[in-house]
Amino acid sequence: MVSVLSEGVIGMGDGLIICLLGFYIGARKVLIVLTVAFFLSGLAAMVYIALKKGKTARLPLIPYIYVGYVLSVSNGFGCGEEI
């Protein structure tokens, strides 16, 4: 569903992980994780472009979602506690 709505920009695996994470930690908390993940992937994309690897390359999002979740839980951004 997420992949269809984003017209293939977010892959099926990424969408599945986002949906499962939403069921596991809730919609509000998954937004925090996605904010961190998109920020980190944006930084990686800037480095990738600066190294002149090309503007048409596709970067996987799942590693950044994982890092966003770990950072959110370890820093107490509300992902590991009940509201």
C-alpha positions as CSV (number, residue, x, y, z in Angstrom):
1,M,0.0,0.0,0.0
2,V,2.8,2.5,0.9
3,S,4.7,1.5,-2.2
4,V,1.6,2.0,-4.4
5,L,0.8,5.4,-2.8
6,S,4.4,6.6,-3.2
7,E,4.4,5.4,-6.8
8,G,7.4,3.1,-6.2
9,V,9.6,5.6,-4.5
10,I,9.4,3.6,-1.3
11,G,9.8,-0.1,-2.0
12,M,7.5,-2.9,-1.0
13,G,9.9,-4.1,1.7
14,D,10.3,-0.6,3.1
15,G,6.5,-0.2,3.2
16,L,6.0,-3.6,4.9
17,I,8.6,-2.7,7.6
18,I,7.0,0.7,8.2
19,C,3.5,-0.9,8.6
20,L,4.8,-3.6,10.9
21,L,6.7,-1.0,13.0
22,G,3.5,1.1,13.1
23,F,1.6,-1.9,14.6
24,Y,4.4,-2.6,17.0
25,I,5.1,0.9,18.4
26,G,2.1,3.0,17.2
27,A,1.5,5.6,14.6
28,R,2.9,8.6,16.5
29,K,6.1,6.9,17.5
30,V,6.7,5.5,13.9
31,L,6.6,9.2,12.7
32,I,9.6,9.9,15.0
33,V,11.5,6.9,13.7
34,L,10.7,7.9,10.1
35,T,11.8,11.5,10.7
36,V,15.2,10.3,12.0
37,A,15.4,7.7,9.1
38,F,14.6,10.3,6.4
39,F,17.1,12.7,7.9
40,L,19.9,10.1,8.0
41,S,19.1,8.9,4.5
42,G,19.1,12.5,3.3
43,L,22.6,13.0,4.8
44,A,23.7,9.7,3.1
45,A,22.3,10.9,-0.2
46,M,24.2,14.2,0.0
47,V,27.4,12.3,0.7
48,Y,26.7,9.9,-2.2
49,I,26.1,12.8,-4.6
50,A,29.1,14.7,-3.3
51,L,31.2,11.7,-4.1
52,K,29.8,11.9,-7.7
53,K,28.3,8.4,-7.6
54,G,25.4,9.6,-9.7
55,K,22.0,11.2,-9.1
56,T,19.9,8.3,-10.3
57,A,21.1,5.8,-7.7
58,R,18.6,4.2,-5.3
59,L,19.4,3.9,-1.6
60,P,17.7,1.3,0.6
61,L,15.6,2.8,3.4
62,I,15.4,-0.2,5.7
63,P,18.9,0.3,7.3
64,Y,18.0,3.9,8.1
65,I,14.7,2.9,9.6
66,Y,16.5,0.4,11.8
67,V,19.1,3.1,12.9
68,G,16.2,5.5,13.5
69,Y,14.4,3.0,15.7
70,V,17.6,2.2,17.7
71,L,18.4,5.9,18.2
72,S,14.9,6.7,19.1
73,V,14.7,4.0,21.7
74,S,18.2,4.6,23.1
75,N,17.7,8.4,23.4
76,G,14.2,8.1,24.8
77,F,12.3,9.9,22.1
78,G,9.2,8.1,23.2
79,C,9.5,4.9,21.2
80,G,10.2,2.5,24.1
81,E,7.7,3.8,26.6
82,E,4.0,3.9,27.1
83,I,2.2,7.1,26.6
